[in-house]
Structures are given as C-alpha cells and as structure tokens.
Amino acid sequence: MMMRRKGLSTYFAMLAVSALLFSCSAKKNFVKVNGANFTVNNKPYYFVGANFWYGAYLGADTDYGNRERLVRELNQLQKLGVKNLRIVAASEESDFKVPLTPPFQYKNGTYNEKLLQGLDFLLSEMKKRDMHAVLMLNNYWDWTGGMQQYVSWTTGERVYDPANVKTDTWDQAMKHSATFYTNEKAQALYRKYINMIINRKNIYTNKIYKNDPTVMTWQLANEPRPSTAGDPVESMKIFSKWVDDVAGYIHSLAPNQLVSTGGEGSQGNLNKLDYALQSQSSKHIDYMTFHMWPKNWGWYKADQPEMMESALAKTKKYIDEHVDLAVKLNKPTVVEEFGFVRDNEKFAAESPTVARDKYYRFILELLKKSADEGKPLAGMNFWAWGGEGRGQEKDFMWKMGNTSYTGDPYGEAQGLNSVFNTDKTTLDILAEYAHDLEKK
C-alpha cells in the first residue's frame, strides 16, 4: 500500500512538473512588464519602432492590398532593427469626407473578413521576423471612422467632419467623439469587436490572437482624450473610468498581453500633467504612452529653421516630464508617435531631410540614455513608415482609389511625415540606435 502511494505521488508530481513546463512554454516570448521596464523571456526589452498603421491593408489579398510590397518592407525594417510596429486593427464604415476604406467593421454589424485575413498575414510575417505588434482598437480622430462613427451609428446623429470647413469645426468633432465614453450602445458594439478580434484564430499560424506573443499590446484607441465640454474634473473622472473599465475587460480576455491607452500625454489630457498621470494610472494599464508633434504644437516651422533649438529644448522638457510620471507610477513609457516634416515641408521622396535627421538623432539619443541608465523610457515609434509608398497626385493629397499607402492619414499630404524606403540618412540613424538597443 505504501509503495502504491509512493507511485501515485511520483505520478502526480510528474504531472505538476509537466503542467508547469507547459505553462512556462505558453508564456514564452510575450513582452512583460517588470516594474518600470519591459522584458522578453526575462531579458530587458528596448526598441526603436515604427507606426505602420496600414500593415493589414497591405496584407489583404485584394485589389487594395500588396503582399509582395509588405514582405519587402518587413524585410527592410527587420534589417534596420525596427521590429516594433503600431498597427490599425479596427476601422469603421465612415460617413466622413476622406474615409479610410474599406473598413474592418461595417455599419450593419458585419466584419471585413478579407481585411482581417490581411491582419492575419501581417502578424504571421511579423512572427517570422521576431517582431512585436501594438494593435489599435479605436480612434478618437475621424480618419478611421472611430468614436464619432460609433456615436452616429447608435444615436442617428450626424458626424461632425472638419473636412467640411464651412459647417463643422474641430471643437465640435472632438466634443462629439468624447460622448462615446458614456454611450452604452456604442460601448457594447466596441466590446463586441474587441472580443471578436482577441479571440480570432489566425488562418496562417492557427494561433488565437490572445495566445500569440507577436501581439505585444492591445491599445484602447489612437489618442483618446477626455471631453473639453463642461467641468474638467468630471470629464477626467468619466474618461479615467472608461480607460479602467475597458482595459480591465481586455485583460480578462487576454491576460498574457499588455494594454495601453494610446494617449498623447498632457497635450491630450486638457494640457495638465496631473491629468495625464490620472488617465494612465489604472492597474489595468501596463505602461504609459505619450506623443511628440513639434510642428502641430507650434514648436517648429519648416520655413523658420532657427526655431530648431527651441523645439529641441521643448521636446526634452516634454519627455522629461512624462518620464517623471512613469517613475511615479513605476511603469515603462513609450513615445509611440513622433513625427517631423521634411526640409521646407516638402512631400516628395527626393526632398532633403536634414532638419528631420537632426530631430530624430536628438530624440533617439534620449532613448539610448534612458536604456543605459535603466530608466522607464523604453521605446519610440516614429510616425510613420512610408516605405515604397508615394503620393500619387500633383498636390500630394489622397484621392479615392489611391492605394500607395505612405503612412500619412488621408486628410494630410501624402509624404508629410513619411519615412520612405529611400531616405538613406534617416534610415541609417534609425538602424544605428535600433541595433544599439538590441544589444542591451
């Protein structure tokens, strides 16, 4: 009887060891958070990344896709060491004047299987190259449909489109977007989409998305902001609750992957650092994000190059302030959007990039310094990878039917902030810092 008990004990011990080994193997290669730093397989993870929002569109086996181009560009990014890509994984059938089309999600509640398969293909190719994806699940702004479109679908109200300059303003559009946070029907549609994509099985890898370490992060939205209407304290209360609720929901579905807000920092939180801290303090938000737009924020003008030194000083101050917030929360932080125009604000790929190169080197040097010192600034994603894409019109503005994605949203000149595959000096800078960080 004693021998039988001993045999059973050994058997159950072996089962426990097997279960533990299986569990460890299943969690291998996921990006994790350890205090204020990222790790992969218990090793530090720092990165130079890109915004590659149109990746799933290129990956679709359709007339608007181009898988051959996608493979070439992933190969080039891999060679550069740029292996963290921020990607649009949700878009809505749009009533806006300049829509991203076709969408992932239609007004009638159906989903675009061809485009979802484009995302499958993209992730399968990224997996081959040891890349990680940040997948955006919504957008505060109109260029993918986004929050306003959800509101319009569920209320019957029209969208406010800043492209209609005679009737609509950015203030109207922003206030309308922010009603999304308290619209229960819109939230239900949004969560339905989140549930679908997190539990989707990739047709090329046979992995369910939530079990795929290629997906580093599920991101609530691109640049979500609290409402500018009414009492700011109440606006922040509503916004922070939405962040916490949705992030908690995502974690309940995908516990091995990270969640971030996609926020801009203080610029996107009523211009207050305290509000930026509040909006990303949820225990369900694994790391902080902030964005950097010197031109958009009036720090730099291409026809006034003498503004560069001031722009660099403001950049450093903004970064330092947000790294300090990350220290307070003991979370990593990422500059997941930073962009800079070409010299004289030209759009053509052959135009020079002297000022942009200076800005890129400056900001990447701050990332390197953070990594050397073990500080929370762990990654940067430039906006945006344009690759082989080129503006197809004389004025460089997008028109319906154009499919040469450049990285610039369709309402902007195609090439405004794009890094093209021929921008040798910029690419050399990116590769220098990306490979240096990989060594760490």
Helices and strands as residue ranges (DSSP letters): H 2-26, E 31-34, E 37-40, E 43-44, E 47-51, H 55-59, H 67-80, E 84-88, H 113-128, E 132-136, G 142-144, H 146-155, H 170-178, G 179-182, H 184-198, G 209-211, E 215-219, H 232-253, E 258-260, G 266-268, H 273-279, E 288-292, G 305-307, H 308-329, E 333-338, G 343-345, H 354-373, E 377-382, E 385-387, E 419-420, H 424-439
